[in-house]
Amino acid sequence: MRKIFKITVFFYFLINVLNLATLLIEPNNEEAMLMLMKIALEKSNYSKVKSLSEDFVKVCKNLCDENKSILDSLANLEPKNES
């Protein structure tokens, strides 16, 4: 169990390094931004998805339809405030 935890922590560390490296090397890479949005969505980091989506709209040329599908998924997953 401890080994699984260490592997999981290392995996998330590598994802963060990848995020930083990708955006530093090529900040307008729409494929990288799309991948980062999908990872953030899987991790339920809704604010990160929204932020990346706003940036993605500014740079997308070929994968613009993918942003809509991610935002639709986000709308379905995001907790609703029922007050």
Secondary structure as UniProt FT lines:
FT   HELIX           2..25
FT   TURN            27..28
FT   HELIX           30..42
FT   TURN            43..44
FT   HELIX           46..59
FT   HELIX           64..77
//
